[in-house]
């Protein structure tokens, strides 16, 4: 059994996409979602910090690791994807060149595509005041990164290794929120084709649908803002 500490954000979706696709392919991974309500401050609770010291979800606890030893906890979405790929032997090529290609695009996402789009979300949706310099900076960087991805996907069904891989799981949830960062996918036809084809897969549909159970329309309160964007004292 794998405990998935999760909230329906792009980083959380990466892991449910992997798990659902792995099970679709016959991996038979049992997992249980442990909600981490980041608006309520669950990410600062001691039990969660014990497995995710950066107070960020997702994180997993694998109670049946491949070595047969004690449970293994993993935090950071990219590390979780790599761990699950090694555990199942899926979605990461067995040859060295293919692994390099997948890892390049996985780290492109965790180092740039996600963080820059996240800053776009923050300054256009959540910042208490409009900061034109920040909005312009992150919008331009968002569009640059979409251009990089669009060029990569020209004539390709998937981002790397000519098959569904960790790179697709990492990038798709961010592209899935394209409206949040004011991107018209029609301007990036290769990204749009790739996004739409993956979004139509049954496993992707299940993964995104399960997030709706936890996603509720909530008015942003001062307390939620502190939990999400501030630095509250960690409970003792």
TORPA-4810 file (N, C-alpha, C, O; in nm, 3 decimals):
<nodes>
NODE_1_0.084_-0.119_0.000_0.000_0.000_0.000_0.088_0.125_0.000_0.184_0.134_0.076_X
NODE_2_0.054_0.217_-0.084_0.123_0.346_-0.088_0.028_0.452_-0.035_-0.085_0.465_-0.083_X
NODE_3_0.073_0.528_0.065_-0.002_0.644_0.112_0.042_0.763_0.028_0.160_0.796_0.022_X
NODE_4_-0.054_0.827_-0.037_-0.025_0.946_-0.117_-0.081_1.068_-0.045_-0.202_1.085_-0.033_X
NODE_5_0.008_1.152_0.002_-0.030_1.277_0.068_-0.045_1.381_-0.043_0.052_1.418_-0.109_X
NODE_6_-0.169_1.426_-0.061_-0.210_1.486_-0.190_-0.307_1.600_-0.169_-0.386_1.601_-0.075_X
NODE_7_-0.298_1.697_-0.259_-0.403_1.796_-0.278_-0.410_1.823_-0.427_-0.308_1.815_-0.495_X
NODE_8_-0.528_1.856_-0.482_-0.543_1.864_-0.628_-0.481_1.990_-0.689_-0.553_2.078_-0.737_X
NODE_9_-0.350_1.997_-0.687_-0.274_2.099_-0.757_-0.199_2.032_-0.870_-0.197_1.909_-0.876_X
NODE_10_-0.137_2.106_-0.960_-0.060_2.040_-1.065_0.044_1.942_-1.012_0.061_1.834_-1.068_X
NODE_11_0.114_1.978_-0.905_0.214_1.885_-0.851_0.149_1.761_-0.792_0.204_1.651_-0.805_X
NODE_12_0.035_1.776_-0.730_-0.037_1.659_-0.679_-0.085_1.569_-0.792_-0.078_1.447_-0.782_X
NODE_13_-0.135_1.630_-0.900_-0.187_1.551_-1.012_-0.079_1.466_-1.077_-0.108_1.359_-1.129_X
NODE_14_0.045_1.512_-1.075_0.152_1.434_-1.138_0.152_1.289_-1.087_0.170_1.195_-1.163_X
NODE_15_0.131_1.275_-0.957_0.145_1.143_-0.897_0.022_1.057_-0.923_0.034_0.938_-0.950_X
NODE_16_-0.096_1.116_-0.916_-0.216_1.037_-0.947_-0.217_0.996_-1.095_-0.266_0.888_-1.128_X
NODE_17_-0.165_1.081_-1.183_-0.155_1.043_-1.324_-0.066_0.920_-1.339_-0.102_0.826_-1.410_X
NODE_18_0.049_0.921_-1.273_0.138_0.804_-1.281_0.067_0.680_-1.227_0.065_0.576_-1.293_X
NODE_19_0.010_0.691_-1.108_-0.049_0.573_-1.045_-0.164_0.516_-1.127_-0.176_0.395_-1.141_X
NODE_20_-0.247_0.603_-1.181_-0.360_0.554_-1.260_-0.313_0.492_-1.390_-0.366_0.389_-1.432_X
NODE_21_-0.214_0.553_-1.455_-0.162_0.494_-1.579_-0.089_0.362_-1.551_-0.100_0.267_-1.628_X
NODE_22_-0.015_0.357_-1.440_0.055_0.233_-1.406_-0.044_0.120_-1.383_-0.023_0.008_-1.428_X
NODE_23_-0.152_0.150_-1.312_-0.253_0.047_-1.288_-0.325_0.009_-1.416_-0.363_-0.107_-1.435_X
NODE_24_-0.345_0.106_-1.504_-0.406_0.077_-1.635_-0.319_-0.023_-1.712_-0.369_-0.106_-1.788_X
NODE_25_-0.187_-0.011_-1.691_-0.092_-0.098_-1.762_-0.066_-0.229_-1.688_0.013_-0.311_-1.734_X
NODE_26_-0.134_-0.250_-1.573_-0.124_-0.377_-1.504_-0.031_-0.382_-1.385_0.002_-0.490_-1.338_X
NODE_27_0.012_-0.264_-1.334_0.105_-0.264_-1.221_0.039_-0.305_-1.090_0.107_-0.352_-1.000_X
NODE_28_-0.091_-0.288_-1.078_-0.166_-0.327_-0.958_-0.108_-0.263_-0.832_-0.084_-0.331_-0.732_X
NODE_29_-0.087_-0.132_-0.837_-0.039_-0.058_-0.720_-0.159_-0.015_-0.635_-0.247_0.056_-0.683_X
NODE_30_-0.160_-0.058_-0.512_-0.264_-0.010_-0.421_-0.218_0.121_-0.359_-0.106_0.131_-0.309_X
NODE_31_-0.305_0.221_-0.362_-0.269_0.346_-0.297_-0.391_0.409_-0.231_-0.505_0.390_-0.273_X
NODE_32_-0.361_0.484_-0.128_-0.464_0.551_-0.051_-0.430_0.699_-0.043_-0.318_0.736_-0.007_X
NODE_33_-0.526_0.783_-0.075_-0.503_0.927_-0.071_-0.522_0.979_0.071_-0.623_0.952_0.136_X
NODE_34_-0.423_1.052_0.118_-0.427_1.120_0.247_-0.432_1.270_0.216_-0.329_1.329_0.184_X
NODE_35_-0.549_1.332_0.225_-0.560_1.473_0.184_-0.472_1.564_0.270_-0.465_1.549_0.392_X
NODE_36_-0.407_1.658_0.204_-0.329_1.762_0.270_-0.390_1.895_0.227_-0.353_1.949_0.122_X
NODE_37_-0.482_1.948_0.307_-0.551_2.072_0.273_-0.454_2.188_0.296_-0.435_2.234_0.409_X
NODE_38_-0.393_2.235_0.187_-0.290_2.336_0.200_-0.349_2.472_0.238_-0.277_2.557_0.291_X
NODE_39_-0.477_2.494_0.213_-0.541_2.617_0.257_-0.568_2.619_0.406_-0.578_2.725_0.466_X
NODE_40_-0.580_2.500_0.466_-0.605_2.489_0.610_-0.476_2.474_0.690_-0.479_2.471_0.813_X
NODE_41_-0.362_2.463_0.620_-0.235_2.451_0.689_-0.193_2.310_0.724_-0.105_2.291_0.809_X
NODE_42_-0.254_2.209_0.661_-0.216_2.071_0.692_-0.068_2.044_0.665_-0.009_1.957_0.727_X
NODE_43_-0.009_2.119_0.572_0.130_2.097_0.534_0.229_2.135_0.645_0.348_2.105_0.635_X
NODE_44_0.179_2.200_0.750_0.266_2.239_0.861_0.251_2.148_0.983_0.316_2.170_1.085_X
NODE_45_0.167_2.046_0.972_0.147_1.956_1.085_0.269_1.866_1.105_0.330_1.823_1.007_X
NODE_46_0.305_1.839_1.229_0.427_1.761_1.255_0.432_1.627_1.183_0.538_1.587_1.134_X
NODE_47_0.320_1.556_1.176_0.321_1.425_1.112_0.357_1.436_0.964_0.425_1.350_0.908_X
NODE_48_0.309_1.543_0.901_0.340_1.562_0.760_0.484_1.609_0.742_0.552_1.564_0.650_X
NODE_49_0.530_1.698_0.828_0.667_1.746_0.819_0.768_1.633_0.838_0.881_1.641_0.789_X
NODE_50_0.729_1.530_0.907_0.819_1.417_0.927_0.852_1.346_0.797_0.958_1.285_0.785_X
NODE_51_0.762_1.354_0.698_0.788_1.290_0.570_0.814_1.392_0.459_0.865_1.355_0.353_X
NODE_52_0.779_1.518_0.482_0.802_1.622_0.382_0.854_1.747_0.452_0.776_1.839_0.478_X
NODE_53_0.983_1.752_0.483_1.037_1.861_0.565_1.029_1.998_0.499_1.045_2.100_0.567_X
NODE_54_1.005_2.003_0.369_0.989_2.132_0.300_0.845_2.182_0.308_0.810_2.279_0.241_X
NODE_55_0.761_2.117_0.387_0.618_2.147_0.403_0.547_2.171_0.269_0.471_2.267_0.253_X
NODE_56_0.573_2.083_0.176_0.505_2.087_0.047_0.456_1.946_0.014_0.524_1.847_0.040_X
NODE_57_0.337_1.941_-0.045_0.291_1.813_-0.097_0.315_1.815_-0.248_0.331_1.922_-0.306_X
NODE_58_0.319_1.697_-0.313_0.286_1.565_-0.262_0.403_1.500_-0.190_0.518_1.544_-0.200_X
NODE_59_0.370_1.395_-0.119_0.468_1.305_-0.059_0.404_1.167_-0.056_0.282_1.154_-0.057_X
NODE_60_0.488_1.065_-0.053_0.434_0.929_-0.044_0.504_0.853_0.068_0.616_0.886_0.108_X
NODE_61_0.436_0.751_0.118_0.496_0.651_0.204_0.464_0.516_0.142_0.348_0.477_0.130_X
NODE_62_0.569_0.445_0.104_0.554_0.313_0.043_0.574_0.209_0.152_0.685_0.192_0.204_X
NODE_63_0.467_0.139_0.187_0.474_0.039_0.293_0.522_-0.096_0.244_0.540_-0.188_0.324_X
NODE_64_0.545_-0.108_0.114_0.597_-0.234_0.059_0.708_-0.203_-0.041_0.693_-0.230_-0.160_X
NODE_65_0.819_-0.145_0.006_0.928_-0.109_-0.086_0.990_-0.233_-0.149_0.977_-0.344_-0.099_X
NODE_66_1.059_-0.210_-0.259_1.112_-0.322_-0.337_1.216_-0.403_-0.262_1.234_-0.521_-0.290_X
NODE_67_1.284_-0.340_-0.166_1.387_-0.414_-0.093_1.331_-0.496_0.023_1.405_-0.566_0.092_X
NODE_68_1.200_-0.486_0.045_1.137_-0.565_0.150_1.160_-0.512_0.290_1.123_-0.578_0.387_X
NODE_69_1.222_-0.396_0.302_1.253_-0.341_0.434_1.142_-0.253_0.487_1.026_-0.266_0.448_X
NODE_70_1.180_-0.164_0.578_1.083_-0.073_0.640_1.025_0.022_0.536_1.080_0.040_0.428_X
NODE_71_0.912_0.081_0.572_0.845_0.175_0.482_0.941_0.287_0.439_1.027_0.330_0.516_X
NODE_72_0.923_0.332_0.316_1.005_0.439_0.259_0.916_0.559_0.231_0.810_0.545_0.171_X
NODE_73_0.959_0.678_0.276_0.888_0.801_0.244_0.968_0.879_0.142_1.091_0.879_0.145_X
NODE_74_0.897_0.947_0.052_0.960_1.026_-0.053_0.885_1.157_-0.065_0.762_1.157_-0.073_X
NODE_75_0.958_1.270_-0.068_0.894_1.398_-0.095_0.957_1.459_-0.220_1.063_1.414_-0.265_X
NODE_76_0.892_1.561_-0.275_0.924_1.628_-0.402_0.871_1.544_-0.518_0.903_1.426_-0.532_X
NODE_77_0.787_1.609_-0.600_0.714_1.536_-0.704_0.806_1.467_-0.804_0.778_1.355_-0.845_X
NODE_78_0.916_1.532_-0.844_1.007_1.468_-0.938_1.071_1.344_-0.880_1.085_1.243_-0.948_X
NODE_79_1.112_1.353_-0.753_1.172_1.236_-0.687_1.071_1.124_-0.672_1.106_1.007_-0.686_X
NODE_80_0.945_1.159_-0.644_0.842_1.056_-0.631_0.821_0.985_-0.765_0.812_0.862_-0.769_X
NODE_81_0.815_1.062_-0.873_0.798_0.999_-1.005_0.913_0.904_-1.035_0.891_0.793_-1.084_X
NODE_82_1.035_0.946_-1.007_1.149_0.859_-1.033_1.145_0.733_-0.945_1.179_0.624_-0.990_X
NODE_83_1.105_0.750_-0.820_1.095_0.635_-0.730_0.992_0.535_-0.782_1.018_0.415_-0.787_X
NODE_84_0.876_0.585_-0.821_0.770_0.495_-0.869_0.809_0.429_-1.000_0.774_0.313_-1.023_X
NODE_85_0.881_0.500_-1.085_0.927_0.440_-1.210_1.024_0.325_-1.182_1.017_0.220_-1.245_X
NODE_86_1.115_0.347_-1.086_1.210_0.241_-1.051_1.138_0.123_-0.986_1.175_0.008_-1.010_X
NODE_87_1.037_0.150_-0.906_0.964_0.043_-0.837_0.886_-0.044_-0.935_0.880_-0.166_-0.920_X
NODE_88_0.827_0.020_-1.035_0.738_-0.053_-1.126_0.805_-0.092_-1.257_0.755_-0.179_-1.329_X
NODE_89_0.917_-0.029_-1.289_0.979_-0.054_-1.419_0.901_0.006_-1.534_0.908_-0.043_-1.646_X
NODE_90_0.826_0.113_-1.506_0.741_0.173_-1.609_0.768_0.322_-1.624_0.806_0.392_-1.530_X
NODE_91_0.746_0.369_-1.749_0.745_0.512_-1.783_0.881_0.579_-1.774_0.889_0.702_-1.773_X
NODE_92_0.987_0.501_-1.769_1.124_0.551_-1.782_1.202_0.445_-1.859_1.204_0.329_-1.817_X
NODE_93_1.265_0.482_-1.969_1.329_0.382_-2.054_1.439_0.304_-1.982_1.499_0.354_-1.887_X
NODE_94_1.463_0.184_-2.028_1.568_0.102_-1.968_1.707_0.135_-2.019_1.805_0.100_-1.954_X
NODE_95_1.717_0.202_-2.134_1.848_0.235_-2.188_1.894_0.371_-2.137_1.812_0.458_-2.106_X
NODE_96_2.025_0.389_-2.129_2.081_0.511_-2.071_2.042_0.635_-2.149_2.011_0.738_-2.088_X
NODE_97_2.043_0.630_-2.281_2.011_0.748_-2.361_1.864_0.788_-2.343_1.831_0.906_-2.334_X
NODE_98_1.778_0.689_-2.338_1.637_0.720_-2.315_1.612_0.779_-2.178_1.531_0.870_-2.164_X
NODE_99_1.682_0.728_-2.077_1.669_0.783_-1.943_1.715_0.927_-1.937_1.651_1.010_-1.871_X
NODE_100_1.825_0.958_-2.005_1.873_1.096_-2.009_1.767_1.187_-2.068_1.741_1.295_-2.015_X
NODE_101_1.708_1.145_-2.177_1.608_1.226_-2.246_1.487_1.252_-2.156_1.440_1.366_-2.146_X
NODE_102_1.438_1.149_-2.091_1.323_1.166_-2.002_1.360_1.256_-1.885_1.284_1.345_-1.848_X
NODE_103_1.477_1.233_-1.825_1.516_1.312_-1.709_1.542_1.458_-1.745_1.515_1.546_-1.663_X
NODE_104_1.592_1.485_-1.863_1.610_1.623_-1.906_1.478_1.699_-1.900_1.470_1.810_-1.848_X
NODE_105_1.375_1.637_-1.954_1.245_1.706_-1.961_1.171_1.703_-1.828_1.093_1.793_-1.799_X
NODE_106_1.195_1.600_-1.748_1.140_1.600_-1.613_1.198_1.717_-1.533_1.125_1.789_-1.467_X
NODE_107_1.331_1.735_-1.540_1.392_1.843_-1.463_1.367_1.979_-1.526_1.369_2.081_-1.456_X
NODE_108_1.344_1.983_-1.657_1.299_2.108_-1.720_1.168_2.152_-1.656_1.148_2.271_-1.630_X
NODE_109_1.080_2.057_-1.632_0.952_2.093_-1.569_0.970_2.135_-1.424_0.921_2.241_-1.384_X
NODE_110_1.040_2.055_-1.344_1.049_2.087_-1.202_1.135_2.210_-1.177_1.118_2.276_-1.075_X
NODE_111_1.227_2.242_-1.269_1.313_2.358_-1.249_1.263_2.485_-1.313_1.305_2.594_-1.273_X
NODE_112_1.174_2.475_-1.413_1.133_2.594_-1.485_0.985_2.603_-1.516_0.916_2.696_-1.474_X
NODE_113_0.935_2.505_-1.590_0.797_2.514_-1.638_0.699_2.525_-1.522_0.606_2.605_-1.528_X
NODE_114_0.717_2.446_-1.418_0.627_2.455_-1.303_0.647_2.582_-1.222_0.551_2.655_-1.200_X
NODE_115_0.769_2.610_-1.176_0.791_2.729_-1.093_0.752_2.860_-1.162_0.693_2.947_-1.099_X
NODE_116_0.786_2.874_-1.289_0.754_3.000_-1.358_0.603_3.016_-1.378_0.549_3.125_-1.362_X
NODE_117_0.536_2.906_-1.415_0.391_2.914_-1.428_0.325_2.937_-1.293_0.223_3.005_-1.283_X
NODE_118_0.384_2.881_-1.187_0.333_2.904_-1.054_0.342_3.051_-1.014_0.250_3.105_-0.951_X
NODE_119_0.452_3.117_-1.049_0.464_3.260_-1.022_0.362_3.339_-1.103_0.308_3.439_-1.055_X
NODE_120_0.338_3.295_-1.226_0.234_3.358_-1.308_0.100_3.348_-1.236_0.029_3.448_-1.223_X
NODE_121_0.065_3.228_-1.189_-0.061_3.210_-1.115_-0.068_3.307_-0.998_-0.170_3.373_-0.975_X
NODE_122_0.042_3.314_-0.924_0.040_3.395_-0.803_0.014_3.542_-0.834_-0.075_3.603_-0.774_X
NODE_123_0.089_3.598_-0.926_0.080_3.742_-0.948_-0.044_3.783_-1.027_-0.087_3.898_-1.018_X
NODE_124_-0.101_3.691_-1.104_-0.222_3.726_-1.179_-0.351_3.690_-1.106_-0.456_3.748_-1.133_X
NODE_125_-0.345_3.594_-1.011_-0.467_3.547_-0.945_-0.472_3.580_-0.796_-0.580_3.610_-0.744_X
NODE_126_-0.360_3.575_-0.728_-0.364_3.575_-0.582_-0.296_3.695_-0.516_-0.325_3.725_-0.400_X
NODE_127_-0.209_3.763_-0.584_-0.138_3.874_-0.520_-0.238_3.979_-0.474_-0.332_4.010_-0.547_X
NODE_128_-0.220_4.034_-0.355_-0.317_4.131_-0.302_-0.320_4.261_-0.382_-0.417_4.337_-0.372_X
NODE_129_-0.216_4.287_-0.459_-0.216_4.404_-0.546_-0.151_4.368_-0.678_-0.065_4.280_-0.684_X
NODE_130_-0.192_4.437_-0.783_-0.136_4.413_-0.915_0.004_4.473_-0.924_0.024_4.590_-0.893_X
NODE_131_0.100_4.393_-0.965_0.237_4.438_-0.982_0.272_4.422_-1.130_0.309_4.313_-1.172_X
NODE_132_0.259_4.529_-1.210_0.275_4.515_-1.355_0.408_4.453_-1.397_0.412_4.373_-1.489_X
NODE_133_0.517_4.490_-1.329_0.647_4.433_-1.366_0.646_4.282_-1.349_0.691_4.210_-1.439_X
NODE_134_0.595_4.232_-1.235_0.594_4.088_-1.210_0.500_4.017_-1.307_0.534_3.911_-1.359_X
NODE_135_0.384_4.074_-1.331_0.289_4.012_-1.424_0.351_3.999_-1.562_0.341_3.894_-1.625_X
NODE_136_0.414_4.107_-1.611_0.476_4.105_-1.743_0.591_4.005_-1.748_0.604_3.928_-1.844_X
NODE_137_0.674_4.007_-1.645_0.791_3.917_-1.642_0.748_3.772_-1.651_0.801_3.697_-1.733_X
NODE_138_0.653_3.731_-1.567_0.616_3.589_-1.564_0.527_3.551_-1.679_0.528_3.434_-1.720_X
NODE_139_0.450_3.643_-1.734_0.372_3.611_-1.853_0.464_3.586_-1.972_0.443_3.491_-2.048_X
NODE_140_0.565_3.670_-1.987_0.659_3.650_-2.097_0.737_3.520_-2.081_0.760_3.449_-2.179_X
NODE_141_0.778_3.487_-1.959_0.850_3.363_-1.936_0.759_3.242_-1.957_0.803_3.140_-2.009_X
NODE_142_0.632_3.254_-1.917_0.535_3.147_-1.943_0.525_3.120_-2.092_0.530_3.005_-2.136_X
NODE_143_0.512_3.225_-2.170_0.496_3.208_-2.314_0.624_3.154_-2.378_0.617_3.077_-2.474_X
NODE_144_0.739_3.193_-2.326_0.864_3.138_-2.377_0.871_2.987_-2.354_0.909_2.911_-2.443_X
NODE_145_0.833_2.945_-2.233_0.837_2.804_-2.200_0.737_2.723_-2.282_0.767_2.611_-2.324_X
NODE_146_0.618_2.779_-2.306_0.523_2.711_-2.393_0.582_2.695_-2.533_0.559_2.594_-2.599_X
NODE_147_0.657_2.795_-2.577_0.721_2.785_-2.707_0.824_2.674_-2.711_0.834_2.601_-2.810_X
NODE_148_0.901_2.661_-2.604_0.999_2.552_-2.595_0.929_2.417_-2.605_0.972_2.329_-2.680_X
NODE_149_0.822_2.401_-2.530_0.749_2.274_-2.531_0.684_2.250_-2.667_0.681_2.136_-2.714_X
NODE_150_0.633_2.354_-2.730_0.569_2.338_-2.860_0.670_2.292_-2.964_0.639_2.205_-3.046_X
NODE_151_0.788_2.348_-2.961_0.891_2.305_-3.056_0.934_2.161_-3.028_0.959_2.085_-3.121_X
NODE_152_0.941_2.124_-2.902_0.979_1.987_-2.867_0.876_1.887_-2.920_0.913_1.778_-2.962_X
NODE_153_0.750_1.924_-2.917_0.642_1.831_-2.953_0.613_1.829_-3.102_0.525_1.754_-3.146_X
NODE_154_0.683_1.908_-3.180_0.661_1.907_-3.325_0.695_1.769_-3.381_0.809_1.724_-3.371_X
NODE_155_0.597_1.703_-3.437_0.617_1.572_-3.495_0.635_1.461_-3.394_0.678_1.351_-3.430_X
NODE_156_0.601_1.487_-3.266_0.617_1.386_-3.160_0.484_1.365_-3.090_0.408_1.460_-3.068_X
NODE_157_0.455_1.240_-3.054_0.333_1.211_-2.980_0.350_1.242_-2.832_0.257_1.287_-2.765_X
NODE_158_0.471_1.217_-2.781_0.501_1.240_-2.640_0.627_1.326_-2.627_0.698_1.348_-2.724_X
NODE_159_0.652_1.372_-2.505_0.763_1.466_-2.486_0.897_1.398_-2.503_0.988_1.457_-2.560_X
NODE_160_0.912_1.275_-2.455_1.042_1.209_-2.456_1.026_1.060_-2.482_0.922_1.001_-2.454_X
NODE_161_1.131_1.001_-2.534_1.143_0.856_-2.546_1.037_0.791_-2.635_1.020_0.669_-2.632_X
NODE_162_0.964_0.870_-2.712_0.865_0.817_-2.806_0.757_0.732_-2.740_0.692_0.652_-2.807_X
NODE_163_0.739_0.750_-2.613_0.632_0.679_-2.542_0.593_0.761_-2.420_0.665_0.854_-2.382_X
NODE_164_0.481_0.729_-2.360_0.438_0.799_-2.240_0.543_0.783_-2.131_0.590_0.672_-2.106_X
NODE_165_0.580_0.894_-2.067_0.689_0.887_-1.970_0.666_0.985_-1.856_0.568_1.059_-1.853_X
NODE_166_0.760_0.983_-1.762_0.757_1.076_-1.649_0.748_1.221_-1.695_0.687_1.304_-1.628_X
NODE_167_0.809_1.251_-1.808_0.806_1.389_-1.858_0.663_1.433_-1.887_0.627_1.548_-1.860_X
NODE_168_0.581_1.345_-1.942_0.442_1.379_-1.971_0.362_1.398_-1.843_0.281_1.491_-1.833_X
NODE_169_0.383_1.309_-1.745_0.312_1.323_-1.618_0.349_1.455_-1.550_0.264_1.519_-1.488_X
NODE_170_0.475_1.495_-1.561_0.520_1.617_-1.495_0.462_1.741_-1.561_0.422_1.835_-1.492_X
NODE_171_0.459_1.743_-1.692_0.422_1.866_-1.764_0.272_1.882_-1.784_0.221_1.994_-1.781_X
NODE_172_0.200_1.772_-1.803_0.059_1.784_-1.842_-0.026_1.861_-1.742_-0.105_1.944_-1.784_X
NODE_173_-0.013_1.838_-1.610_-0.101_1.911_-1.518_-0.082_2.062_-1.522_-0.176_2.136_-1.492_X
NODE_174_0.037_2.107_-1.557_0.059_2.252_-1.568_-0.005_2.305_-1.695_-0.070_2.410_-1.693_X
NODE_175_0.011_2.234_-1.807_-0.055_2.276_-1.930_-0.207_2.268_-1.915_-0.280_2.345_-1.978_X
NODE_176_-0.253_2.175_-1.833_-0.397_2.158_-1.810_-0.460_2.283_-1.750_-0.580_2.306_-1.765_X
NODE_177_-0.379_2.364_-1.681_-0.428_2.487_-1.618_-0.393_2.609_-1.703_-0.375_2.719_-1.649_X
NODE_178_-0.385_2.592_-1.834_-0.339_2.700_-1.921_-0.424_2.827_-1.908_-0.372_2.937_-1.923_X
NODE_179_-0.552_2.811_-1.880_-0.637_2.930_-1.865_-0.595_3.013_-1.745_-0.612_3.135_-1.745_X
NODE_180_-0.541_2.948_-1.642_-0.499_3.020_-1.522_-0.387_3.119_-1.552_-0.377_3.224_-1.489_X
NODE_181_-0.303_3.084_-1.648_-0.193_3.176_-1.679_-0.209_3.241_-1.816_-0.112_3.278_-1.881_X
NODE_182_-0.337_3.253_-1.858_-0.374_3.336_-1.973_-0.302_3.293_-2.101_-0.250_3.376_-2.175_X
NODE_183_-0.299_3.163_-2.124_-0.238_3.109_-2.244_-0.347_3.046_-2.330_-0.426_2.963_-2.283_X
NODE_184_-0.351_3.086_-2.455_-0.440_3.026_-2.553_-0.365_2.914_-2.622_-0.271_2.938_-2.697_X
NODE_185_-0.406_2.790_-2.596_-0.333_2.677_-2.653_-0.335_2.676_-2.805_-0.252_2.610_-2.868_X
NODE_186_-0.430_2.747_-2.865_-0.433_2.752_-3.011_-0.306_2.814_-3.067_-0.270_2.790_-3.183_X
NODE_187_-0.238_2.894_-2.986_-0.111_2.954_-3.030_0.002_2.853_-3.029_0.108_2.877_-3.086_X
NODE_188_-0.021_2.740_-2.964_0.081_2.636_-2.951_0.020_2.503_-2.995_-0.013_2.419_-2.911_X
NODE_189_0.003_2.485_-3.126_-0.077_2.371_-3.175_-0.020_2.235_-3.136_-0.097_2.140_-3.117_X
NODE_190_0.110_2.222_-3.125_0.167_2.093_-3.087_0.137_2.062_-2.941_0.108_1.947_-2.906_X
NODE_191_0.144_2.164_-2.856_0.108_2.146_-2.716_-0.040_2.112_-2.703_-0.078_2.026_-2.625_X
NODE_192_-0.123_2.181_-2.780_-0.267_2.156_-2.772_-0.300_2.013_-2.813_-0.380_1.946_-2.747_X
NODE_193_-0.240_1.965_-2.922_-0.266_1.827_-2.965_-0.225_1.729_-2.857_-0.301_1.640_-2.820_X
NODE_194_-0.102_1.746_-2.807_-0.051_1.657_-2.700_-0.140_1.665_-2.576_-0.175_1.561_-2.519_X
NODE_195_-0.176_1.786_-2.534_-0.260_1.802_-2.415_-0.393_1.731_-2.433_-0.435_1.655_-2.346_X
NODE_196_-0.458_1.754_-2.545_-0.591_1.699_-2.567_-0.589_1.547_-2.579_-0.679_1.480_-2.529_X
NODE_197_-0.487_1.493_-2.644_-0.480_1.348_-2.660_-0.458_1.280_-2.525_-0.520_1.177_-2.497_X
NODE_198_-0.372_1.336_-2.443_-0.350_1.275_-2.312_-0.472_1.294_-2.221_-0.508_1.203_-2.147_X
NODE_199_-0.535_1.410_-2.228_-0.652_1.436_-2.144_-0.767_1.342_-2.175_-0.855_1.321_-2.092_X
NODE_200_-0.767_1.284_-2.295_-0.874_1.191_-2.334_-0.847_1.048_-2.285_-0.935_0.963_-2.295_X
NODE_201_-0.728_1.021_-2.234_-0.696_0.886_-2.187_-0.777_0.856_-2.060_-0.789_0.943_-1.974_X
NODE_202_-0.832_0.737_-2.047_-0.914_0.705_-1.928_-0.841_0.728_-1.797_-0.901_0.778_-1.702_X
NODE_203_-0.714_0.691_-1.788_-0.641_0.707_-1.663_-0.623_0.855_-1.628_-0.633_0.893_-1.511_X
NODE_204_-0.598_0.938_-1.727_-0.586_1.082_-1.703_-0.721_1.137_-1.655_-0.726_1.219_-1.564_X
NODE_205_-0.827_1.093_-1.717_-0.960_1.140_-1.677_-0.990_1.101_-1.533_-1.043_1.182_-1.458_X
NODE_206_-0.956_0.979_-1.494_-0.978_0.936_-1.356_-0.897_1.020_-1.259_-0.947_1.061_-1.154_X
NODE_207_-0.772_1.044_-1.293_-0.685_1.119_-1.203_-0.736_1.261_-1.181_-0.741_1.309_-1.068_X
NODE_208_-0.774_1.327_-1.288_-0.824_1.464_-1.272_-0.961_1.466_-1.203_-0.992_1.558_-1.127_X
NODE_209_-1.041_1.365_-1.230_-1.175_1.362_-1.169_-1.165_1.343_-1.019_-1.242_1.405_-0.945_X
NODE_210_-1.073_1.260_-0.971_-1.065_1.237_-0.827_-1.026_1.363_-0.752_-1.059_1.378_-0.635_X
NODE_211_-0.956_1.453_-0.819_-0.919_1.578_-0.753_-1.038_1.666_-0.722_-1.033_1.748_-0.629_X
NODE_212_-1.145_1.650_-0.797_-1.263_1.734_-0.776_-1.330_1.708_-0.641_-1.402_1.793_-0.589_X
NODE_213_-1.306_1.590_-0.585_-1.363_1.558_-0.454_-1.310_1.654_-0.348_-1.381_1.688_-0.253_X
NODE_214_-1.185_1.696_-0.365_-1.121_1.779_-0.263_-1.122_1.927_-0.299_-1.100_2.013_-0.214_X
NODE_215_-1.148_1.956_-0.424_-1.145_2.095_-0.470_-1.281_2.159_-0.448_-1.381_2.113_-0.503_X
NODE_216_-1.285_2.263_-0.369_-1.410_2.335_-0.344_-1.386_2.483_-0.370_-1.276_2.534_-0.349_X
NODE_217_-1.489_2.551_-0.414_-1.478_2.695_-0.432_-1.480_2.761_-0.295_-1.582_2.760_-0.226_X
NODE_218_-1.366_2.818_-0.258_-1.354_2.880_-0.127_-1.310_3.025_-0.143_-1.223_3.056_-0.224_X
NODE_219_-1.370_3.111_-0.065_-1.324_3.249_-0.063_-1.189_3.253_0.007_-1.171_3.194_0.113_X
NODE_220_-1.095_3.325_-0.054_-0.962_3.334_0.005_-0.968_3.419_0.132_-0.999_3.538_0.127_X
NODE_221_-0.938_3.358_0.243_-0.936_3.429_0.371_-0.793_3.467_0.406_-0.698_3.418_0.345_X
NODE_222_-0.779_3.554_0.506_-0.645_3.591_0.551_-0.570_3.469_0.603_-0.450_3.456_0.582_X
NODE_223_-0.643_3.380_0.672_-0.577_3.261_0.724_-0.527_3.172_0.611_-0.415_3.122_0.617_X
NODE_224_-0.609_3.151_0.508_-0.567_3.072_0.394_-0.447_3.135_0.326_-0.354_3.066_0.285_X
NODE_225_-0.449_3.268_0.312_-0.338_3.338_0.247_-0.208_3.318_0.325_-0.102_3.303_0.266_X
NODE_226_-0.218_3.319_0.457_-0.098_3.297_0.539_-0.045_3.156_0.519_0.076_3.135_0.507_X
NODE_227_-0.136_3.059_0.515_-0.092_2.921_0.497_-0.028_2.900_0.360_0.070_2.827_0.347_X
NODE_228_-0.085_2.964_0.258_-0.040_2.941_0.123_0.082_3.023_0.083_0.169_2.975_0.011_X
NODE_229_0.087_3.146_0.130_0.187_3.236_0.080_0.278_3.299_0.186_0.377_3.364_0.154_X
NODE_230_0.242_3.277_0.314_0.321_3.335_0.420_0.414_3.234_0.481_0.443_3.130_0.421_X
NODE_231_0.461_3.264_0.598_0.552_3.175_0.671_0.506_3.159_0.813_0.572_3.209_0.904_X
NODE_232_0.391_3.091_0.834_0.341_3.076_0.971_0.437_2.994_1.055_0.511_2.911_1.004_X
NODE_233_0.435_3.019_1.183_0.518_2.940_1.274_0.474_2.795_1.266_0.354_2.766_1.267_X
NODE_234_0.569_2.704_1.260_0.534_2.563_1.256_0.490_2.517_1.394_0.552_2.554_1.494_X
NODE_235_0.383_2.438_1.401_0.335_2.391_1.531_0.438_2.305_1.601_0.517_2.236_1.536_X
NODE_236_0.438_2.309_1.730_0.531_2.227_1.808_0.458_2.108_1.866_0.518_2.026_1.936_X
</nodes>
